[in-house]
């Protein structure tokens, strides 16, 4: 009889854990991603599991160039600082947002910094090929141009989520005037050509669709940019799609991207 009661108590605890993950995990993930985004840290993937009264949080982050430059300035001012302080700041930020949401005190945070996976040779190649666009499309923010180069190198090697690549494209497009929309489309075409033809590339095909009032027209139009081979009609595990809305002075634009990895 006692063994049966123990089994029922254990199953009841497992059901409560599953209810917690289903009801609260999505809201907690959104709040964490928004909090990190305010600190110039982009979240590629975030997984949360709970077992035996402990919550495990696995997160992949990308630190933007502005954040890294501020951190380097503090290192120069105060001299050599322990590297753990930078990690403790991220841990404190995550813990403060989770204290009111999670009842348990046992929390394990494992995060991976994607900036370590960036290859310097590929970034230098990207910078040489697209340096001419930095004065045209990135006149107001050179750090955004560096972030785009880093993310494009990571996405060519399938080491970052395409939603971050789409987010950076939306930020670039948001700062442009209607006269520069054609230059932006030409910029995307040249990038896609370089991603497909590069040596260390893992992308078999890529496609971008933009919907909205391009070039300040009265009616909305669609532009499709496609390179490589894509199998959109069949179920393909290597094909990933993401979409988002970009709000500008000329209205809302819809961005959707498909990436087919080898």
N, C-alpha and C positions, 0 to 999 in steps of 0.2 A: 504493500500500500504506500509506504514511504517513497519507494522508487518511482511509482506512478506520479505521486505529487511533485517530486523533483523534476520529472520530465515535463509535466504540465507547466511548472513555474519557468523552466528554461525556454519552452516554446512561447510562453507569454512574453518573456523578455525579448526574444528574437522578433516577435510581431511588433512590439513597441519600437524597437530599433528601426525596423523597416518603415513604420509609419513616420518616424522622425526624419528619415532620409527622404521619403517621398514628399512630405509636406513642407519641410524647412530647408532642405539642402539647396533648392533652386533659388530661394530668396537670399540665403546666406552667400551663395556664389555671386549673385548679382551685386550685393552690397560690397563684398570684398573686391570684386573687379572694378567697381566705381571708385572705391577708396584708393586702390593702387593706381588707377588711371589719373587721379588728381595729383599723385606724387610722381607722375611721368614714368610709370612702370606699367607695361602692357602685359596682359595675361594671355598666354597661348593655350594652356590647358589647365583645368582645375578639377581634381577628383577628391571627393570626400567619402570616407567609409567609417563605419562605427562597429566596434566589436569589443566585447568584454569591458564595457564602461570606458573605453578609450576611443577618441576620435582621431583618425589619421587624415591628414590633409597633404595631398601631393599636388604641387603647383609648378608650372614652367613659366618663367617670367623673362621679359626683355626690357632692359633699362635703356631709356632713350638718351640721346647724346647730350641734351641739356642737363639731365640728371647726373651723368658721369662727369661733365665739366665742373659742375658745382662741387662734386665730391673731391675732384682733384685739386680744386682751389683750397678747400679746407685742409687737405693733406699738405699743401705747400705752406699754408699759414701756420699751422700748428706742428709742423714737422711730421715725422713718421708716426701714424696712429695705428693702433692694432686693427687688423682687418675684421676682427669679430664685431667691432662696433657697428660696421655697416650691415652685417647680418642681424645684429640685435635690433636695429631700427626697423627692419622689415618684420622681424618676429613680433616686436611690440605693436606694430601697426596691425598685424593680423590678429594678435591676441586681444587687443582692445575692441575690435569689431566683433569678436566671437564670444566675449565674456557674457554679454546679455542674451545671446542666442542659444548657447550650449550650456546645459546644466552640469555636465561632467567637468571635473578639474583636470583630467588626463587628456592632454592634447599634444599630438606629435605632428610637427610641421616639417615636411621635406620639400624643398624647392630647388629647382635647377635653373641656373642663369644661362640663358641661350646666347649671351654675348661671347661666351668662351668658345662657342662652336664656329665663330666667324673666321674665315680664312683670309689672311691679309693679301695674298696674291690675287685672289678673285676680286676682292674689294678694290684693289689698285687698278685692275683691268676695267671694272665697272666705272671707276672714277675717270679714267682716261677716255672712255667711249662716250660718257654722258656729261662731261664737264661743260660742254657748250650749252646745255639746257639749264645749268645752275643760275645763269644771269637772266634767263628769259622767264622761266617758270618758278624759280626759287629766289627771286630778288629780295623778298621780305624775310625769308627764313632759310639760312644755309644749313642749320642743324636738321631741318626737315629733309633736306637733300641727302645728308649723311645717313639719317635714319632709313630713308628709302633704299639706299645702296646696301646697307647692312641686311635689311629684311629681304631684299631681292636675292641676295646671296644665300640666305638661309632657306628661302622658299625653293630655290633651284635645287637644293640638296634634300628637300623634304624634312626639314628640321624645325619648322614653325607652322602654325595654323594659318591657312589662307585668309581667315577673317582679319588678321592683323595687316596683311598685305592690302586687303580691300579698305581697311580703315585708314591707312596711310595715303592710298590713292584718293579717298574721299577728302582728306585734309588738304591735299595738293589742289584738287579741283575746286574746293570751297573758296580758296583765296584768289582764284583767277577771275578776270573779267571776261565778258562774252567774246571779246576780240581774240582771246588766247585759247579758246576752245579747240580750234583747229590745230594749234601747236601742241596742245595736250594729247590729242588723238594721234598725231604723228609721233609724239614722244612714247606713247604706249606701244605703237607698232614697232618702233625700233627696239624697245625693251624686250618685247615678246620674241622678236627675231634673234636677239642676243641670247635669251634664255634657252631657246630651242637649239641654237647652233653652238653653244659653249661645250667644252670638253667634259667638264665635271657635272654636266646637267643630268638630272634624273626625271625631267619633265618630257613626256611624249607629246602632249598637246595642251594648249591653253586657249581659253576663250573669254572675252569680256563683252558684256552688253550694257549700254548706257541708254536710259530712257529719260526724256525731259526736253525742255525748251533750249536746245543747244544753239549757240550763236545768237541768242536773244530772239528767236523766232516766236511768232504768235501761237503756233501749234507745236505740240510735242512730237518728237521724232525719235527713232531708235538707230543706234550705230552698233554694229557688230564687228569685233576685232578677233580674228581666229587664226591661230598658227598651230601647225602640227596635226596629229590625228586624235580625234575625240570620238568616243562611242557613247553618245547620249541616248540612243534609242534602246540600248541593252543595259542590263544591270552589270556594272563594272565596279569591283571593289577598289580599284586604283583611282577612280574619278571622284573628286571632291568638289562640292559646289557651296558657295556662300553668297549672301545678298544683304544689302543694306540701303538705307535712304540717306542722301546727302542734301542738306537744306542750305540753300544759297539765297542771294538777293533776287535771283531770277526764278525762284520756285524750287520745288523738290525734284531731285533727280534719283532715279533708281539705278543702282549698280549691282550687277550679278556676274560672278566669275565661276568658271569651271576649270579645274586643273586635273589632267590625267597623268599620273605618275607611271613610270616604267615598272 
